[in-house]
Amino acid sequence: MHTTVAATMLEAGTADNVLPSQATATLNLRIAVGETVESVVARLRRVIRDPEVEVTVVEGGEPSPESPTDSAQFAAIVAAVAASYPEATTAPYLMMAATDSRYFHRFSPAVYRFAPIAMTAAQRASIHGVDEWVTIDSLERGERFHRALITAIPE
């Protein structure tokens, strides 16, 4: 896993027959654990190597810390996965997405980003797209997961 960069917006020129005097590119970065906003900006400047190009951070946040897998919280997730996907093995992974979970680390040392929905590669590629969808079976298993997780929480 590494930091990813995607050019999400490009702007230049005012007419199709005129060379633009300036251009802007908006980049969306997902910063990997072990890196910082500052270290990624420094690497961008090194790669671009052009003093005329200005790199500005419009909005930035450090990557979330890792959550432990040797905890009661992770064990509850493992049990809920077993209840909804008995054929699956639960394993930690690094989620490279900017979910709202990044705001919860100040309240809890264990924040898990998990969606109990089986998806094909095509379905994953459709996330945030026009045709985003999952199967009914996957939604039903997701409901079983959440029911098992919620009922496992001690009173």
C-alpha positions in Angstrom: 0.0 0.0 0.0 1.2 3.5 -0.8 -0.1 7.0 -1.1 -2.3 7.4 -4.1 -2.7 10.5 -6.3 -5.6 11.2 -8.7 -6.0 14.3 -10.8 -9.6 15.1 -10.2 -9.9 18.6 -11.8 -7.9 20.3 -14.6 -8.4 23.9 -15.8 -6.6 25.9 -18.4 -7.3 28.1 -21.4 -10.2 30.2 -22.5 -10.5 29.0 -26.1 -9.7 26.0 -28.1 -7.3 27.9 -30.4 -5.4 29.9 -27.7 -2.5 28.5 -25.6 -3.3 29.0 -21.9 -1.1 31.4 -19.9 -1.7 29.4 -16.8 -3.2 26.1 -15.7 -4.3 24.4 -12.5 -4.7 20.8 -11.4 -6.5 19.6 -8.4 -5.1 16.4 -7.0 -6.8 14.1 -4.5 -4.3 12.2 -2.4 -5.0 9.3 0.0 -2.0 9.4 2.3 -0.7 6.1 3.5 0.1 5.2 7.1 3.7 6.3 7.9 3.5 9.4 5.7 2.3 12.9 6.5 0.8 15.8 4.5 4.1 17.6 4.7 6.2 14.6 3.5 3.8 14.0 0.5 3.9 17.7 -0.5 7.7 17.6 -0.3 7.7 14.5 -2.6 5.3 16.2 -5.1 7.6 19.2 -5.3 10.7 16.9 -5.8 8.9 15.0 -8.6 7.6 18.1 -10.3 11.0 19.9 -10.1 9.8 23.2 -11.5 10.0 26.4 -9.4 7.2 27.9 -11.6 4.8 25.3 -10.3 3.1 26.2 -7.0 1.9 23.4 -4.8 -0.8 24.4 -2.3 -2.7 22.3 0.2 -6.3 23.2 -0.1 -7.5 20.7 2.5 -5.4 18.1 4.3 -5.5 15.6 7.1 -3.0 13.1 8.4 -3.7 9.4 7.9 -5.7 7.7 10.7 -3.7 5.6 13.2 -3.9 1.9 13.0 -6.5 0.2 15.2 -5.5 -2.9 17.2 -6.5 -6.4 16.1 -5.9 -8.0 19.5 -8.9 -6.3 21.1 -12.5 -7.1 22.2 -13.7 -4.8 19.5 -11.9 -6.6 16.7 -13.1 -10.0 18.2 -16.7 -8.8 17.9 -16.2 -8.0 14.3 -14.7 -11.4 13.7 -17.7 -13.1 15.4 -20.2 -10.9 13.4 -18.4 -11.8 10.1 -18.7 -15.5 11.1 -22.4 -15.1 11.6 -23.0 -13.4 8.2 -20.2 -14.9 6.0 -19.3 -18.2 7.6 -17.0 -19.0 4.6 -14.9 -15.9 5.1 -11.7 -15.3 7.1 -11.5 -11.9 8.8 -8.2 -10.2 8.4 -7.1 -6.6 8.9 -6.4 -4.4 5.9 -5.6 -0.8 5.1 -8.5 1.2 3.8 -7.4 4.0 1.5 -10.5 6.1 1.7 -11.4 9.3 3.5 -14.3 8.1 5.5 -15.9 10.0 8.4 -14.2 7.5 10.7 -11.1 9.7 10.7 -12.9 12.0 13.1 -13.6 9.3 15.7 -10.0 8.5 16.8 -10.1 11.4 19.3 -12.9 9.4 21.1 -11.6 5.8 20.7 -8.3 4.1 20.1 -10.1 1.4 18.0 -11.9 2.7 14.9 -12.6 0.1 12.3 -13.7 0.8 8.7 -15.7 -2.1 7.5 -18.5 -2.8 5.2 -20.0 -6.3 5.4 -21.0 -6.4 1.8 -19.5 -8.7 -0.8 -18.7 -6.9 -4.0 -17.2 -7.8 -7.3 -14.4 -5.7 -8.8 -16.9 -4.0 -11.1 -19.2 -3.2 -8.2 -16.2 -1.7 -6.2 -15.2 0.3 -9.2 -18.7 1.8 -9.3 -18.5 3.2 -5.8 -19.5 6.9 -5.9 -20.5 6.5 -9.5 -23.7 6.8 -11.5 -24.4 3.0 -11.3 -23.4 2.1 -7.8 -25.1 -1.1 -6.7 -24.9 -4.3 -4.6 -26.9 -7.5 -4.6 -29.9 -8.2 -2.4 -28.0 -11.2 -0.9 -25.1 -9.0 0.1 -27.5 -6.5 1.8 -29.1 -9.4 3.7 -25.7 -10.7 4.8 -24.8 -7.1 5.8 -28.0 -7.0 8.0 -27.0 -10.3 9.6 -23.5 -8.8 10.3 -24.9 -5.7 12.0 -27.5 -7.6 14.0 -24.7 -10.0 15.3 -22.4 -7.1 16.1 -25.0 -5.0 17.9 -26.3 -8.0 20.0 -22.7 -8.9 21.0 -22.2 -5.5 22.7 -22.4 -6.0 26.5 -25.0 -4.0 28.4 
